[in-house]
Amino acid sequence: MEFYAKELKALQRAGRFRTRELVDEELCDFASNDYLGLAHNKTLHTQTCQKLSYQSIHAPKASMLVNGYHAIHQEFEQALCEANGFEDGIVFGSGFNANIALIESLCRRGDVVFMDELYHASGVLATHFEAVDVVFFRHNDMAHLKELLAATAAKRSIIAVEGIYSMDGDMCDKEVFEIADSTEALLIVDEAHSSGVVGKKLMGVFDYYNITIKPNHIKMGTLGKAYGSFGAYILASEHIITYLLNRAKPLIYATSLSLYDTLLAHNALRFILQNTAELKMQIEQRQKMVQEEFGLDVAGLIVPLVVGDNTKVMQIKEQLKKEGFLVGAIRQPTVAKAIIRVIIRVGESEERLRFVLRRLRELLC
């Protein structure tokens, strides 16, 4: 029996029906979040395989709290702390799980989460837990956030923002750090789309804004985007990390991050730190190209082009696919208005990027 036939037909009528698509390696990729092209870097892959081959085990085997915490995990966590200026850190199985862990475990009864209305779906999902009290503030509206904090009777306040927002592509306001510090609120910054993309060392918005790390600051980053691997990490004070180890269910009850992915991400971190100047130059060249073709200043490597029609975004995507280019077609309800989401990744040539931007100008007319 087809238990959800009506629901699926409704999604098809609304132009919101989704399917899996096999990777086509012949297409020029302007859709994935592989911002620096490191998922194609065979040197990093070879280095990872060689080092892993000398280990007595090649899989974590268990949860981090039950014999699943390997020296490979610890060394990477320490390297992340050193690169980002945090006291302690811990790796997770995915950014989705890391966000669930943060919101669900940090917010106890009497606490309130103040979340940007465009925060990632994983964080929003975590607010549905019974004990989590959430208030959404208008996107990047610091005046609204201050009003809400001033009126709260919360035992603890927790602010949640993204470094660079995954769909709009804009950066969090620097004032959010000052607001969190002045109100003694915990501040969660989801750096999934900013780590590896912005900052003096390409470490993200803490780096970009030259923030002095404080005990109330928490950074979450993913490894499946700029780092060309899989998994995630949380950086914070030793106190917060110790608390997560004892309360975060996605950490306690899940097998540790794979050793291959952890080691690959560590090699990627080294690569980013060793090649920062060249990577920054390539990022800036691509941002300049977007300004020249569309008059848009983008904070990172995400270019959202508003179309407003679920059907049309799919038509544009399919047309470019026929021409050998892959872009993202993001539809409602993921975004308020349907967009073509272009990732101006370092992994593709400037010539190809220029061409696809100009074709998009034609197709959007």
N, C-alpha and C positions, 0 to 999 in steps of 0.2 A: 504493500500500500504506500501511496505517496502522501505522507502525513503533512507535508508543508507545501503542497502544490499551489495553493492560493497565494501564499506569501511569496513564493518564487516568481509566480506570474506577475504579481504586483511590482516586484523589483524590476522585472523586465520591462513592464509598461512605463515605469518611471525613469528608465535609462540608468538604473543603479545596480544592475546585475553584474556580478563579478565571476571571473574564472581564473584558474591558474594558467600561466603561459610559460612554456619551456624557454629557457635561455637560448637566444639565437646569437651565436658568437660572430655572425657576419654583420650584425647591425652595429652602427656607431652608437655608443651608449651615452645618452644625455638624460637618463632617467634614474639610474641607481644612485645610492648614497656613498658609493666608493669614491669619495671626494678627491683623493690624491692618487688614485689609480693603483694603490698598493695591492689590491686583490689580483693584479696581473703581474706583480713583481716576483719573478721566479727565483731571484737571488734570496729573498726573504724566505720563500718556501723551502729552498734547498738547505739554507742555514738551519731552519727549524727542524727539518727531517733528520739532518745529520746529528744535531745535538740530542734529539729525542731518541735516536737509535742507540745512544750510549747509556740510556736509562734502563734500569731493571724492569720498569713497568712503563706502559705507554698510555694508560688510562687512569683516572683518579680513583675509581673503584667504589667510592662511598661519599657520603656527605662530608663537608669540611670538618664536622665535629666528630666524625667516626672514621678516622684513619684516611680521610680523603684530602687532607691538606698537605700538598707536596712543596718541596723547596722551590720548584718552578713557580708556584703561586706566590710564595712569600717574596721571592726575588723581584717578581714583577710588581707586586704591591709596593715594595720599598722603592723601586725605581719611579713609580708613579708619584709617590709622596715627595720624593726629591725633586722631580721635574715640576711639580705643581705647588710645592711649598706647604703641603698638609702634613699633619702629625701622624696620621694613620690611614689605612685603607684596606679594602677587601674586595675580592672579585666575585662576580655573580654570573649566573648562567645566561642572562639576557638583560637588556635595558628594561624590557617590560616587567620582568620579575623584580628588578632593582627598584623601580618606581612603586610597584605594589608593596614591596618590603618597607620602603621609607614611609609612605603615607599610612599604611595599616599599623605599623609598629610604633611610630613616633607619636601618633595622635591617640591619646588616652581620653577617658571620660573627663569632661571639663575643658579639654583643649579645643582649639579651633584652627582649621587649615584655611588660610587665605590664598586662594589659587587663581592665577590668571585664567580668564575664561577660554583662552586658546591653548591651555596646557595639554600635554599629550594624553591620548585616550587611556593609556595605562594608569596614569595618575588619577584621571577622572573615575576610572573603574574602581580604584581603591577607595574612593570616597563613598562608595555604595555600601561599604561595610557598616554594620550597625553602630559601632562605637565612634565612627569618624564623623565629626561635625565640620562641614565645609561651607565657606562663603566665597563666591566667585566675585572677583573685581574686574572691571572693564579692562580690556587688553592694553597693557602698558600704561595704564592711567594711574600714575602715582598719587595724584590728589585723591582719587577714589579709594585707593588702598589706605591712605592715611586716615581718611574719614572712618572707614570700617574699623581700623585698629583702635582709633580713639574711642569708638563706641562699644568696643567689646568688653565683656566681663570674663574672658577666657582665662583659665589657669595658666596655660601656655599658648602662645601664638606661633604658628608655623606658616611661613610664606613660601609659596612654590611658584617658580618661574622657569622659563627656558632660556638658555644662553642665546641661541638663535632659534626662532620658531620654525617648526618643520614645514609648514605650508606657506605662511606669509613671508618667511625668510628675513624678518627684521630681528634686531637684537634687543635684549632686555635693557631697560633704562638703568643707567648707572645709579640713579637715586635709590633704587631698591636696596642696595647694600647699606646706604646711610639710614634708610628707614628701619631696616632690620636691626641694625646696631643700636640705634637710638631707642627702640622699643623693646630691646632684648628678646626679639623674636628669632626663632630658628629660621634659617634661610636655606631652602633647597633650590639648587640651580641645576636643571637638567641640561647638560652640555653635550647631548647626543650629536647635535648638528653644528656645534661651535668648536669643540675640541679637535685639534688638528687643522683648523681652518683660520682662526683669528688669534691675535696676540703676538707679542714680541717673540715668543718661542713657539707660537702656534699651539699653545696649550688651552686656549679658550678665552671666555670673557673675564674670568678672574685675572688672567694674564693680560688681556687687552686693556682692561680698566686699571691695571696695576693695583689690585686690591690686596691689602695686608690681611692675610688669613686670620680669622678670629674663631673662638670656640663655638660660635653659633652658626658658622658657615659649613654647608654640606654641598659637595659637588658629586653629581652622578654623571658618568660618561659611558658611552657604548664603544665596543671594539669592532662592531660589524659595519662601521661606516668609514671614517677617515683612516682607521687603523687596519682595514682590509682583513679582518679576522672575524671572530664571533665572541659574544659575551658582553660583560659590562663590569663597571667598578664603581664603588662609592668611596670618596675621600672625605675625611672629617677629623675631629679630635679623637684621641684615644678613647675618651669617655663615650662618645657617640658610637664608635665602632664596636666597643665592648658591649654596649646596650643592644646593638643590632645582632651581634652574635648570640645574644640570649633571648631575643624576642622576634626576630625577623623570620617568619615561617618559610618564605621562599629560599632562605639560606639554610635553615636548620633541617628542613625536610626534603632537600634536593641534593642530588649528586653534584659534587664540585665541578667547576668549569673544566672542560677537557684540557689536558696538558698540551696538546698540539696548539689549540687556539690561544692558550695563555702564552706559550713560548713565541708563537707567531706575532702576537700583539706586542710582546716585549721587544722583539726585533724591529717591529714597525716603529715603536716609540724611539728606539735608538736612531733609526733612519730619519725620522722627522727632526729630531734634535741635531743630527749631523748635517742635515741638508735644508735647514730652516730658510736661509737666505734665498736659495734657488726656488724653493716651493712658494715662498711669499711673492717672489717676482712673477711666477707663473699665475698665481691666484689674482694678483693685481692686474695683470694683462687681460685676463678673462673678464674681470669686473669692468675694466675700461671699455671692453668691447660691447658689453651690455649697455653701458652708458651711451656709447656712440650709436648703437642700433635702435634702442628703445627709450633713451633718455632716463633710464632708471639707475639709481645708486643702490647696489645690493650690499648688505652687510657681510655676507659670506659667499656661498656658491649656489644658493637657491634663488631661482628666478621665477616668481609666480606671475603668470600672464592671465588676467581675468577674461573669461569667455562668457560665463553666466548661463551656459546651456549644456546640459548633460549629454545630449546627443551630438552637438557640434564638437565638443572636446574629443569625443571618441572618433569622430570623422577626421579631425585634424591629426590625431595620433595615428590612425590607420593610413592616412595619406603619406605621412612622413615615413612610416614603416615600409611602405612600398618603395620609397626612395632610398632606403637603407639607414634610416635614423630612428632611434627610439627616444621618445620623450614621455613624461608622465601625464596622464589624463586623470585629474582628481575631481571626483563628482560629489555632489551632496549625498549624505549629510556630513561627510568628512570635512568639507569646507562649506561656507555660507553660499558662495557662488562658484560654479564649476571653473576650474583653472587648468591651463597647461602649465605643468611644473617642469622647468628645465634645470638640470643640474649641470653647471658649466665646469665639469670635472677636469682636473689636471690630466687625467688618463687619456683624453682625446685631444687631437691637434687643434691649434688655433684656427687653422684653415677650415677644418670641418665645422668648428663652432661658429665661425663667421657665416658659413653657408647656411647652417640650420637656423640661425637667428634671422637671417634675411628671408628664408622661406617661410618662417613663422609670421613675419611681418606681412607677407603676401596672403597667407592663409587666414590671418586674423581680420583682414579687411572686409 
